[in-house]
Every structure is written in C-alpha cells, then in structure tokens.
Amino acid sequence: MDVLLRLRVLIWVLVIGLWGVLVYQYLGETEPQTAQMKPVVNPYSIAAVAQAPEAEPDASAAAPGRVEPNVAPAPARPAPPAPRPTAGLRETGGSVSSGPVVAAASVAPASRPPPAADRPTLAPRAAARRQWREDRTIVVPDPPVPPGFEKSVTRHFNVYAEQYPASDRLLELLENLHGNLMLDLASFSPWARDQKVSVFLFKNQDTYRRVTGRPPWSGGASSVPKRKVFLYESAELPGILAHELTHIYFDGFFLEGTTDPLWLSEGMATLVQVERGLAAPNWLRENLRSLEGGAGLPLESFMSVGTTSGWEDDKVRLWYAQAFSVVRYLIRTQYRSSFYKFASHLRDGRPAPEALYRAYGAPYTRVRALEIAWRHEISRATAANSPVGE
C-alpha cells in the first residue's frame, strides 16, 4: 500500500511539474507593453509646430563639408515599405520593395500601387554564425556633412538636417524611439549600444527626391549596410522613423547570412512601428478582423511571398496585416529568446520548419502546426482586446 501511495504521489508531482513547465513556457514574457515606453511626440504635428519657436542656425554647429559621394540609399539591400496610417500603398524604403506604407508622405493617390522591386537574396555562407560574430563589431564611419546641411549628434544618432540644425524636439524623438525599439530589437543589433545611425533630414520632398532619386510616393528610405535613414519633414515622420530604423536594427542582423524573408522583415517593422512607434495604420484593424474570420493565405504560401508587386491594394494590406499578426504571435507566444533563436536559424540558412522546431519545440514541428496555433489564438481576439488602436 505504501508503494502504491508513493507511486501516486510521484505521478502527481510529475503531472503538476509538467503542467507548470508548459504554463511557464507558453505564457512567455509578460512585460507590460507601456511600462518602459518613452513618449513619442511628433515635432511636426500641428500642436507641436504651434508651440515650438522658429529654429535659428547654430553658429557652433559643424561646418558643412563636401558632398558625400553616395548619399542616396545603397541599392544592395532593400528596405521595404511599411503600412501607412491614412493613405494607400506607397514605398518608404530605399532600394524599394512593394507594400503598404505606415508613414509615407501623402503625395500620390491612395490607390496607386508601388513599383516593382526584387529583393536580392544573399547566398548562405559557411560558418555564417561565426562570421557574423566577427563582423558585427565593424564600425561604420560617420559620413561627411553635405553642403547646406548642419550636423547634430546624440548618443545614438548623427543627424544631418538641411538648412539648420535639427530641433531639440526631433533629437528627443529620435532617442525616445531608439529606446522604445530596443525593447524588442536590442539582441539583434548589439552594435547599437556604441555605434550611431546617420539620419539625413530634408526640408521638403523635392530636395529629398532630388538627392535620393526616390519616386513621388516615397516618404523615407534606408541603407541597411551603411546604417543611414533618409526622410523629410512631415507629419508622418515618427512612423517613418520607427519603420526604417527597424529595418536597420533587425534586417542588419541577417547581412552576414541568409537574408530574412519578406514576411519576417515587414512583419517586424510593422509590429515595432505599431507597438513602439505608436503609429498604427488605419487599415490594420479592419484587416486583423478579416484574419480573425479566416481570411489570409495559408502560412506556407504566405511565407513564400517575395514581392507584392502587381497585387491589388486590398490584398497587399491583408498580407501586411498577416505579417504583423504572425510575427506578433511568434514574439508573444514564448520568450523573446525563442524568437531570437528562430531568426538566427533562418539567418544560418535553415528552412522555416526546422528553424521553427529548433526555436519553439513541440508542437511546432511544421509550419502547419504554427498555422493551427496562430489561427486558434487570433480567432479568440476581439476589437476590445486588439493591440491596435482606432
């Protein structure tokens, strides 16, 4: 009798222990989404402009230097667009790929689709992980100051502003956005602690387009290898910054291995822009509701998309909403370290099912298993608990 009793106790201990491990694993990290968030104040909003004094040139600022030979975004690495709050489908990235834009300037009709663009893929490299660890400490030199620009320096940014130095409000916005983005992206860009991103701020779209060569619907662009962001003063600037900085901090993680797939790159950029940049596109909620009702592509087809060029606008928006939702699920369903491992395996050239299982374990043995779990999770969502604001 004693043996049976002890056996029962042992079984119950094992069951409770296993249950505790599962709960501990699948609850994930319960970080409050706003506990560490810094304020995101738009220096170009109507209220901010009304309160801000007119900027004057700073005599102590760095003197303009020669024109940088390659001020335009480097064509080697695309920085695809993000979804835009009020309009339709525009390009925001340098070396563009197509899609909705969270924060492009309102320059073209909302229904106009972006141009076609191919995302080059980097061939898997031998010992990619080791090579990446060696190369991540490479220092990208600060670019010279172009004529007609003034340079300002913060802890994490070199800001080259046209005509006069960047305002204190803009510099504060940059640092606050950096702090917010690092809540999700610090592990992907350890270099960001000590090295800077260069931001080129143009006074208007005309000079921005003339220097960068971007099309009329472009609101911002970036060069991931050179850690440069190009944009111009507009009310949508915070959203553009959040999106383009995400591409630099996240996509740069993949430069020394296999490039990140489009869904992962744009899903992360849209997620960070919504949750850390506080700039949700107005079409996102509607498309998330469609996903809750069963819309969207099967995940294997969805993950194989390399470009949305030529798609109808509604289809592109739904695809971006699906990218946002899937990436958010992957980050929130377990620990952040699980998502980091998943991205690392993809960078090292492993196929998605293998990367998924290595990072998340059972039951994620196939992409289909992820789809079942993700669909079940979003089917329980409601407008009341959706992470996207009105």
Contacts in CASP RR format, 6 or more apart in sequence:
PFRMAT RR
TARGET T0000
AUTHOR 0000-0000-0000
METHOD contacts of the structure
MODEL  1
MDVLLRLRVLIWVLVIGLWGVLVYQYLGETEPQTAQMKPVVNPYSIAAVA
QAPEAEPDASAAAPGRVEPNVAPAPARPAPPAPRPTAGLRETGGSVSSGP
VVAAASVAPASRPPPAADRPTLAPRAAARRQWREDRTIVVPDPPVPPGFE
KSVTRHFNVYAEQYPASDRLLELLENLHGNLMLDLASFSPWARDQKVSVF
LFKNQDTYRRVTGRPPWSGGASSVPKRKVFLYESAELPGILAHELTHIYF
DGFFLEGTTDPLWLSEGMATLVQVERGLAAPNWLRENLRSLEGGAGLPLE
SFMSVGTTSGWEDDKVRLWYAQAFSVVRYLIRTQYRSSFYKFASHLRDGR
PAPEALYRAYGAPYTRVRALEIAWRHEISRATAANSPVGE
25 334 0 8 1.000
25 335 0 8 1.000
26 333 0 8 1.000
26 334 0 8 1.000
28 332 0 8 1.000
28 333 0 8 1.000
28 334 0 8 1.000
28 335 0 8 1.000
29 335 0 8 1.000
29 336 0 8 1.000
31 183 0 8 1.000
33 275 0 8 1.000
33 387 0 8 1.000
36 183 0 8 1.000
37 180 0 8 1.000
37 183 0 8 1.000
37 276 0 8 1.000
38 175 0 8 1.000
38 176 0 8 1.000
38 179 0 8 1.000
38 180 0 8 1.000
39 176 0 8 1.000
40 173 0 8 1.000
40 176 0 8 1.000
40 177 0 8 1.000
40 180 0 8 1.000
40 238 0 8 1.000
40 277 0 8 1.000
40 278 0 8 1.000
40 279 0 8 1.000
41 48 0 8 1.000
41 169 0 8 1.000
41 172 0 8 1.000
41 173 0 8 1.000
41 176 0 8 1.000
42 48 0 8 1.000
42 173 0 8 1.000
42 235 0 8 1.000
42 237 0 8 1.000
42 238 0 8 1.000
43 49 0 8 1.000
43 52 0 8 1.000
43 167 0 8 1.000
43 169 0 8 1.000
43 170 0 8 1.000
43 173 0 8 1.000
43 237 0 8 1.000
44 233 0 8 1.000
44 234 0 8 1.000
44 235 0 8 1.000
44 237 0 8 1.000
45 235 0 8 1.000
46 235 0 8 1.000
48 169 0 8 1.000
52 167 0 8 1.000
52 169 0 8 1.000
55 164 0 8 1.000
55 165 0 8 1.000
55 167 0 8 1.000
56 164 0 8 1.000
57 150 0 8 1.000
57 163 0 8 1.000
57 164 0 8 1.000
57 165 0 8 1.000
58 150 0 8 1.000
58 164 0 8 1.000
58 165 0 8 1.000
61 150 0 8 1.000
61 151 0 8 1.000
61 152 0 8 1.000
61 165 0 8 1.000
62 145 0 8 1.000
62 150 0 8 1.000
62 151 0 8 1.000
63 145 0 8 1.000
64 145 0 8 1.000
64 146 0 8 1.000
64 147 0 8 1.000
64 148 0 8 1.000
64 149 0 8 1.000
64 150 0 8 1.000
65 144 0 8 1.000
65 145 0 8 1.000
65 146 0 8 1.000
65 147 0 8 1.000
66 144 0 8 1.000
66 146 0 8 1.000
66 147 0 8 1.000
67 146 0 8 1.000
67 147 0 8 1.000
68 143 0 8 1.000
68 144 0 8 1.000
68 146 0 8 1.000
70 226 0 8 1.000
71 143 0 8 1.000
71 146 0 8 1.000
71 200 0 8 1.000
71 211 0 8 1.000
71 212 0 8 1.000
71 230 0 8 1.000
72 211 0 8 1.000
72 212 0 8 1.000
72 213 0 8 1.000
72 230 0 8 1.000
73 79 0 8 1.000
73 93 0 8 1.000
73 94 0 8 1.000
73 95 0 8 1.000
73 212 0 8 1.000
73 214 0 8 1.000
73 221 0 8 1.000
73 222 0 8 1.000
73 223 0 8 1.000
73 228 0 8 1.000
73 230 0 8 1.000
74 95 0 8 1.000
74 223 0 8 1.000
74 225 0 8 1.000
74 226 0 8 1.000
75 95 0 8 1.000
76 95 0 8 1.000
76 120 0 8 1.000
76 225 0 8 1.000
77 95 0 8 1.000
77 120 0 8 1.000
77 223 0 8 1.000
77 224 0 8 1.000
77 225 0 8 1.000
77 251 0 8 1.000
77 255 0 8 1.000
78 93 0 8 1.000
78 94 0 8 1.000
78 95 0 8 1.000
78 96 0 8 1.000
78 97 0 8 1.000
78 117 0 8 1.000
78 119 0 8 1.000
78 120 0 8 1.000
79 92 0 8 1.000
79 93 0 8 1.000
79 94 0 8 1.000
79 95 0 8 1.000
79 96 0 8 1.000
79 221 0 8 1.000
79 222 0 8 1.000
79 223 0 8 1.000
79 224 0 8 1.000
79 244 0 8 1.000
79 247 0 8 1.000
79 248 0 8 1.000
79 251 0 8 1.000
80 92 0 8 1.000
80 93 0 8 1.000
80 96 0 8 1.000
80 97 0 8 1.000
80 98 0 8 1.000
80 99 0 8 1.000
80 119 0 8 1.000
80 247 0 8 1.000
80 262 0 8 1.000
80 265 0 8 1.000
80 266 0 8 1.000
80 269 0 8 1.000
81 89 0 8 1.000
81 90 0 8 1.000
81 91 0 8 1.000
81 92 0 8 1.000
81 93 0 8 1.000
81 96 0 8 1.000
81 97 0 8 1.000
81 98 0 8 1.000
81 99 0 8 1.000
81 100 0 8 1.000
81 101 0 8 1.000
81 104 0 8 1.000
81 114 0 8 1.000
81 243 0 8 1.000
81 266 0 8 1.000
82 92 0 8 1.000
82 100 0 8 1.000
82 101 0 8 1.000
82 102 0 8 1.000
82 103 0 8 1.000
82 104 0 8 1.000
82 239 0 8 1.000
82 240 0 8 1.000
82 243 0 8 1.000
82 244 0 8 1.000
82 266 0 8 1.000
82 269 0 8 1.000
82 270 0 8 1.000
82 273 0 8 1.000
83 99 0 8 1.000
83 100 0 8 1.000
83 101 0 8 1.000
83 102 0 8 1.000
83 270 0 8 1.000
83 273 0 8 1.000
83 281 0 8 1.000
83 283 0 8 1.000
83 284 0 8 1.000
83 317 0 8 1.000
83 320 0 8 1.000
83 324 0 8 1.000
84 90 0 8 1.000
84 100 0 8 1.000
84 101 0 8 1.000
84 102 0 8 1.000
84 103 0 8 1.000
84 104 0 8 1.000
84 236 0 8 1.000
84 281 0 8 1.000
85 102 0 8 1.000
85 103 0 8 1.000
85 236 0 8 1.000
85 279 0 8 1.000
85 280 0 8 1.000
85 281 0 8 1.000
85 282 0 8 1.000
86 106 0 8 1.000
86 282 0 8 1.000
87 101 0 8 1.000
87 104 0 8 1.000
87 106 0 8 1.000
87 110 0 8 1.000
88 100 0 8 1.000
88 101 0 8 1.000
88 110 0 8 1.000
88 111 0 8 1.000
88 112 0 8 1.000
88 283 0 8 1.000
88 313 0 8 1.000
88 317 0 8 1.000
89 98 0 8 1.000
89 99 0 8 1.000
89 100 0 8 1.000
89 101 0 8 1.000
89 110 0 8 1.000
89 111 0 8 1.000
89 112 0 8 1.000
89 113 0 8 1.000
89 114 0 8 1.000
89 313 0 8 1.000
89 316 0 8 1.000
89 317 0 8 1.000
90 99 0 8 1.000
90 100 0 8 1.000
90 101 0 8 1.000
90 104 0 8 1.000
90 107 0 8 1.000
90 108 0 8 1.000
90 112 0 8 1.000
90 114 0 8 1.000
90 217 0 8 1.000
90 218 0 8 1.000
90 219 0 8 1.000
91 97 0 8 1.000
91 98 0 8 1.000
91 99 0 8 1.000
91 101 0 8 1.000
91 104 0 8 1.000
91 114 0 8 1.000
91 115 0 8 1.000
91 117 0 8 1.000
91 214 0 8 1.000
91 215 0 8 1.000
91 217 0 8 1.000
91 218 0 8 1.000
91 219 0 8 1.000
92 101 0 8 1.000
92 102 0 8 1.000
92 103 0 8 1.000
92 104 0 8 1.000
92 218 0 8 1.000
92 219 0 8 1.000
92 220 0 8 1.000
92 221 0 8 1.000
92 240 0 8 1.000
92 243 0 8 1.000
92 244 0 8 1.000
93 214 0 8 1.000
93 218 0 8 1.000
93 220 0 8 1.000
93 221 0 8 1.000
93 222 0 8 1.000
93 244 0 8 1.000
93 247 0 8 1.000
94 212 0 8 1.000
94 214 0 8 1.000
94 218 0 8 1.000
94 220 0 8 1.000
94 221 0 8 1.000
94 222 0 8 1.000
94 223 0 8 1.000
94 230 0 8 1.000
95 117 0 8 1.000
95 221 0 8 1.000
95 223 0 8 1.000
96 114 0 8 1.000
96 115 0 8 1.000
96 117 0 8 1.000
96 214 0 8 1.000
96 215 0 8 1.000
96 218 0 8 1.000
96 221 0 8 1.000
97 117 0 8 1.000
97 118 0 8 1.000
97 119 0 8 1.000
97 262 0 8 1.000
97 306 0 8 1.000
97 307 0 8 1.000
97 308 0 8 1.000
97 309 0 8 1.000
98 113 0 8 1.000
98 114 0 8 1.000
98 115 0 8 1.000
98 116 0 8 1.000
98 117 0 8 1.000
98 307 0 8 1.000
98 308 0 8 1.000
98 309 0 8 1.000
98 310 0 8 1.000
98 311 0 8 1.000
98 316 0 8 1.000
99 114 0 8 1.000
99 266 0 8 1.000
99 308 0 8 1.000
99 316 0 8 1.000
99 320 0 8 1.000
100 281 0 8 1.000
100 283 0 8 1.000
100 313 0 8 1.000
100 316 0 8 1.000
100 317 0 8 1.000
100 320 0 8 1.000
101 217 0 8 1.000
101 219 0 8 1.000
102 239 0 8 1.000
102 240 0 8 1.000
102 242 0 8 1.000
102 243 0 8 1.000
102 270 0 8 1.000
102 273 0 8 1.000
102 274 0 8 1.000
102 279 0 8 1.000
102 280 0 8 1.000
102 281 0 8 1.000
103 219 0 8 1.000
103 236 0 8 1.000
103 237 0 8 1.000
103 238 0 8 1.000
103 239 0 8 1.000
103 240 0 8 1.000
103 242 0 8 1.000
103 243 0 8 1.000
103 273 0 8 1.000
103 279 0 8 1.000
104 217 0 8 1.000
104 218 0 8 1.000
104 219 0 8 1.000
104 220 0 8 1.000
104 236 0 8 1.000
104 240 0 8 1.000
105 205 0 8 1.000
105 218 0 8 1.000
105 219 0 8 1.000
105 232 0 8 1.000
105 234 0 8 1.000
105 236 0 8 1.000
106 236 0 8 1.000
107 205 0 8 1.000
107 216 0 8 1.000
107 217 0 8 1.000
107 218 0 8 1.000
107 219 0 8 1.000
108 216 0 8 1.000
108 217 0 8 1.000
111 313 0 8 1.000
112 217 0 8 1.000
113 309 0 8 1.000
113 310 0 8 1.000
113 311 0 8 1.000
113 313 0 8 1.000
113 316 0 8 1.000
114 217 0 8 1.000
114 309 0 8 1.000
115 215 0 8 1.000
115 309 0 8 1.000
116 307 0 8 1.000
116 309 0 8 1.000
116 310 0 8 1.000
117 307 0 8 1.000
117 309 0 8 1.000
118 307 0 8 1.000
119 259 0 8 1.000
119 262 0 8 1.000
119 306 0 8 1.000
119 307 0 8 1.000
120 259 0 8 1.000
121 258 0 8 1.000
121 259 0 8 1.000
122 254 0 8 1.000
122 255 0 8 1.000
122 257 0 8 1.000
122 258 0 8 1.000
122 259 0 8 1.000
123 258 0 8 1.000
124 257 0 8 1.000
124 258 0 8 1.000
124 348 0 8 1.000
124 349 0 8 1.000
125 131 0 8 1.000
125 256 0 8 1.000
125 257 0 8 1.000
128 256 0 8 1.000
128 257 0 8 1.000
128 258 0 8 1.000
128 347 0 8 1.000
128 348 0 8 1.000
128 349 0 8 1.000
129 344 0 8 1.000
129 348 0 8 1.000
131 256 0 8 1.000
131 257 0 8 1.000
132 256 0 8 1.000
132 257 0 8 1.000
132 347 0 8 1.000
135 256 0 8 1.000
136 190 0 8 1.000
136 191 0 8 1.000
136 256 0 8 1.000
137 191 0 8 1.000
139 195 0 8 1.000
140 195 0 8 1.000
140 226 0 8 1.000
140 227 0 8 1.000
142 158 0 8 1.000
142 196 0 8 1.000
142 198 0 8 1.000
143 158 0 8 1.000
143 160 0 8 1.000
143 198 0 8 1.000
143 226 0 8 1.000
143 228 0 8 1.000
145 151 0 8 1.000
145 160 0 8 1.000
146 160 0 8 1.000
146 200 0 8 1.000
148 162 0 8 1.000
148 163 0 8 1.000
149 160 0 8 1.000
149 161 0 8 1.000
149 162 0 8 1.000
149 163 0 8 1.000
149 200 0 8 1.000
150 160 0 8 1.000
150 161 0 8 1.000
150 163 0 8 1.000
150 164 0 8 1.000
150 165 0 8 1.000
150 166 0 8 1.000
151 158 0 8 1.000
151 159 0 8 1.000
151 160 0 8 1.000
151 165 0 8 1.000
152 158 0 8 1.000
152 159 0 8 1.000
152 161 0 8 1.000
152 165 0 8 1.000
152 166 0 8 1.000
152 171 0 8 1.000
153 159 0 8 1.000
153 196 0 8 1.000
154 171 0 8 1.000
154 174 0 8 1.000
154 175 0 8 1.000
155 175 0 8 1.000
156 174 0 8 1.000
156 175 0 8 1.000
156 178 0 8 1.000
156 192 0 8 1.000
156 196 0 8 1.000
156 197 0 8 1.000
157 171 0 8 1.000
157 174 0 8 1.000
157 175 0 8 1.000
157 178 0 8 1.000
157 196 0 8 1.000
157 197 0 8 1.000
157 198 0 8 1.000
157 199 0 8 1.000
158 196 0 8 1.000
158 197 0 8 1.000
158 198 0 8 1.000
158 199 0 8 1.000
159 166 0 8 1.000
159 170 0 8 1.000
159 171 0 8 1.000
159 174 0 8 1.000
159 198 0 8 1.000
159 199 0 8 1.000
159 201 0 8 1.000
160 198 0 8 1.000
160 199 0 8 1.000
160 200 0 8 1.000
160 201 0 8 1.000
161 170 0 8 1.000
161 201 0 8 1.000
162 201 0 8 1.000
162 202 0 8 1.000
162 203 0 8 1.000
162 207 0 8 1.000
163 203 0 8 1.000
166 201 0 8 1.000
170 201 0 8 1.000
173 237 0 8 1.000
173 238 0 8 1.000
173 241 0 8 1.000
174 199 0 8 1.000
174 241 0 8 1.000
177 238 0 8 1.000
177 241 0 8 1.000
177 242 0 8 1.000
177 245 0 8 1.000
177 276 0 8 1.000
177 277 0 8 1.000
178 192 0 8 1.000
178 245 0 8 1.000
180 242 0 8 1.000
180 276 0 8 1.000
180 277 0 8 1.000
181 242 0 8 1.000
181 245 0 8 1.000
181 246 0 8 1.000
181 249 0 8 1.000
181 272 0 8 1.000
181 276 0 8 1.000
181 277 0 8 1.000
182 192 0 8 1.000
182 249 0 8 1.000
183 276 0 8 1.000
184 268 0 8 1.000
184 271 0 8 1.000
184 272 0 8 1.000
184 275 0 8 1.000
184 276 0 8 1.000
184 331 0 8 1.000
184 336 0 8 1.000
185 192 0 8 1.000
185 246 0 8 1.000
185 249 0 8 1.000
185 250 0 8 1.000
185 272 0 8 1.000
186 192 0 8 1.000
187 336 0 8 1.000
187 340 0 8 1.000
188 249 0 8 1.000
188 250 0 8 1.000
188 252 0 8 1.000
188 253 0 8 1.000
188 340 0 8 1.000
188 343 0 8 1.000
189 248 0 8 1.000
189 249 0 8 1.000
189 250 0 8 1.000
189 252 0 8 1.000
189 253 0 8 1.000
192 249 0 8 1.000
195 227 0 8 1.000
196 227 0 8 1.000
197 227 0 8 1.000
197 228 0 8 1.000
197 229 0 8 1.000
197 245 0 8 1.000
197 248 0 8 1.000
198 226 0 8 1.000
198 227 0 8 1.000
198 228 0 8 1.000
198 229 0 8 1.000
199 228 0 8 1.000
199 229 0 8 1.000
199 231 0 8 1.000
199 241 0 8 1.000
200 211 0 8 1.000
200 228 0 8 1.000
200 229 0 8 1.000
200 230 0 8 1.000
200 231 0 8 1.000
201 231 0 8 1.000
201 232 0 8 1.000
201 233 0 8 1.000
202 208 0 8 1.000
202 211 0 8 1.000
202 230 0 8 1.000
202 231 0 8 1.000
202 232 0 8 1.000
202 233 0 8 1.000
203 232 0 8 1.000
203 233 0 8 1.000
204 232 0 8 1.000
204 233 0 8 1.000
205 216 0 8 1.000
205 219 0 8 1.000
205 232 0 8 1.000
205 234 0 8 1.000
207 232 0 8 1.000
208 214 0 8 1.000
208 218 0 8 1.000
208 219 0 8 1.000
208 220 0 8 1.000
208 230 0 8 1.000
208 231 0 8 1.000
208 232 0 8 1.000
209 215 0 8 1.000
209 216 0 8 1.000
209 218 0 8 1.000
211 230 0 8 1.000
212 218 0 8 1.000
212 221 0 8 1.000
212 230 0 8 1.000
214 220 0 8 1.000
214 221 0 8 1.000
214 230 0 8 1.000
219 231 0 8 1.000
219 232 0 8 1.000
219 234 0 8 1.000
219 236 0 8 1.000
219 240 0 8 1.000
220 229 0 8 1.000
220 230 0 8 1.000
220 231 0 8 1.000
220 232 0 8 1.000
220 240 0 8 1.000
220 244 0 8 1.000
221 229 0 8 1.000
221 230 0 8 1.000
221 231 0 8 1.000
221 244 0 8 1.000
222 228 0 8 1.000
222 229 0 8 1.000
222 230 0 8 1.000
222 244 0 8 1.000
222 245 0 8 1.000
222 247 0 8 1.000
222 248 0 8 1.000
224 247 0 8 1.000
224 248 0 8 1.000
224 251 0 8 1.000
224 252 0 8 1.000
224 255 0 8 1.000
225 252 0 8 1.000
225 255 0 8 1.000
227 248 0 8 1.000
229 241 0 8 1.000
229 244 0 8 1.000
229 245 0 8 1.000
229 248 0 8 1.000
231 237 0 8 1.000
231 240 0 8 1.000
231 241 0 8 1.000
231 244 0 8 1.000
234 240 0 8 1.000
236 279 0 8 1.000
238 277 0 8 1.000
238 278 0 8 1.000
238 279 0 8 1.000
239 273 0 8 1.000
239 277 0 8 1.000
239 279 0 8 1.000
242 272 0 8 1.000
242 273 0 8 1.000
242 276 0 8 1.000
242 277 0 8 1.000
242 279 0 8 1.000
243 269 0 8 1.000
243 270 0 8 1.000
243 272 0 8 1.000
243 273 0 8 1.000
246 268 0 8 1.000
246 269 0 8 1.000
246 272 0 8 1.000
246 273 0 8 1.000
247 265 0 8 1.000
247 269 0 8 1.000
250 260 0 8 1.000
250 265 0 8 1.000
250 268 0 8 1.000
250 269 0 8 1.000
250 272 0 8 1.000
251 259 0 8 1.000
251 260 0 8 1.000
251 265 0 8 1.000
253 260 0 8 1.000
253 343 0 8 1.000
253 347 0 8 1.000
254 260 0 8 1.000
254 343 0 8 1.000
254 346 0 8 1.000
254 347 0 8 1.000
256 347 0 8 1.000
257 347 0 8 1.000
257 348 0 8 1.000
257 349 0 8 1.000
258 346 0 8 1.000
258 347 0 8 1.000
258 348 0 8 1.000
258 349 0 8 1.000
260 343 0 8 1.000
260 346 0 8 1.000
260 347 0 8 1.000
261 303 0 8 1.000
261 306 0 8 1.000
261 346 0 8 1.000
261 352 0 8 1.000
262 305 0 8 1.000
262 306 0 8 1.000
262 307 0 8 1.000
262 308 0 8 1.000
262 323 0 8 1.000
263 302 0 8 1.000
263 303 0 8 1.000
263 305 0 8 1.000
263 322 0 8 1.000
263 323 0 8 1.000
263 326 0 8 1.000
263 327 0 8 1.000
264 323 0 8 1.000
264 327 0 8 1.000
264 343 0 8 1.000
264 346 0 8 1.000
266 320 0 8 1.000
266 323 0 8 1.000
267 320 0 8 1.000
267 323 0 8 1.000
267 324 0 8 1.000
267 326 0 8 1.000
267 327 0 8 1.000
268 327 0 8 1.000
270 281 0 8 1.000
270 284 0 8 1.000
270 320 0 8 1.000
270 323 0 8 1.000
270 324 0 8 1.000
270 327 0 8 1.000
271 324 0 8 1.000
271 327 0 8 1.000
271 328 0 8 1.000
271 331 0 8 1.000
273 279 0 8 1.000
273 280 0 8 1.000
274 280 0 8 1.000
274 281 0 8 1.000
274 284 0 8 1.000
274 324 0 8 1.000
274 387 0 8 1.000
274 388 0 8 1.000
275 387 0 8 1.000
280 388 0 8 1.000
280 389 0 8 1.000
283 317 0 8 1.000
283 321 0 8 1.000
284 320 0 8 1.000
284 321 0 8 1.000
284 324 0 8 1.000
284 388 0 8 1.000
285 383 0 8 1.000
285 386 0 8 1.000
285 388 0 8 1.000
285 389 0 8 1.000
285 390 0 8 1.000
287 295 0 8 1.000
287 317 0 8 1.000
287 318 0 8 1.000
287 320 0 8 1.000
287 321 0 8 1.000
287 322 0 8 1.000
288 321 0 8 1.000
288 324 0 8 1.000
288 325 0 8 1.000
288 378 0 8 1.000
288 381 0 8 1.000
288 386 0 8 1.000
288 388 0 8 1.000
289 383 0 8 1.000
290 296 0 8 1.000
290 318 0 8 1.000
290 321 0 8 1.000
291 318 0 8 1.000
291 321 0 8 1.000
291 322 0 8 1.000
291 325 0 8 1.000
291 378 0 8 1.000
292 378 0 8 1.000
292 379 0 8 1.000
292 381 0 8 1.000
293 379 0 8 1.000
294 375 0 8 1.000
294 379 0 8 1.000
295 318 0 8 1.000
296 302 0 8 1.000
296 318 0 8 1.000
296 319 0 8 1.000
296 322 0 8 1.000
297 305 0 8 1.000
297 319 0 8 1.000
297 322 0 8 1.000
298 371 0 8 1.000
299 326 0 8 1.000
299 367 0 8 1.000
299 368 0 8 1.000
299 370 0 8 1.000
299 371 0 8 1.000
299 374 0 8 1.000
300 367 0 8 1.000
300 368 0 8 1.000
302 319 0 8 1.000
302 322 0 8 1.000
302 323 0 8 1.000
302 326 0 8 1.000
303 352 0 8 1.000
303 367 0 8 1.000
305 319 0 8 1.000
308 315 0 8 1.000
308 316 0 8 1.000
308 319 0 8 1.000
311 319 0 8 1.000
325 374 0 8 1.000
325 378 0 8 1.000
326 370 0 8 1.000
326 374 0 8 1.000
328 387 0 8 1.000
329 373 0 8 1.000
329 374 0 8 1.000
329 377 0 8 1.000
329 378 0 8 1.000
330 338 0 8 1.000
330 339 0 8 1.000
330 342 0 8 1.000
330 370 0 8 1.000
331 339 0 8 1.000
333 360 0 8 1.000
333 373 0 8 1.000
333 377 0 8 1.000
334 360 0 8 1.000
338 359 0 8 1.000
338 360 0 8 1.000
339 359 0 8 1.000
341 358 0 8 1.000
341 359 0 8 1.000
342 355 0 8 1.000
342 356 0 8 1.000
342 358 0 8 1.000
342 359 0 8 1.000
342 360 0 8 1.000
344 359 0 8 1.000
345 354 0 8 1.000
345 355 0 8 1.000
345 358 0 8 1.000
345 359 0 8 1.000
346 352 0 8 1.000
346 355 0 8 1.000
350 358 0 8 1.000
352 367 0 8 1.000
353 365 0 8 1.000
353 366 0 8 1.000
353 367 0 8 1.000
356 364 0 8 1.000
356 365 0 8 1.000
356 366 0 8 1.000
356 367 0 8 1.000
356 370 0 8 1.000
357 364 0 8 1.000
357 365 0 8 1.000
363 369 0 8 1.000
363 373 0 8 1.000
364 370 0 8 1.000
364 373 0 8 1.000
END
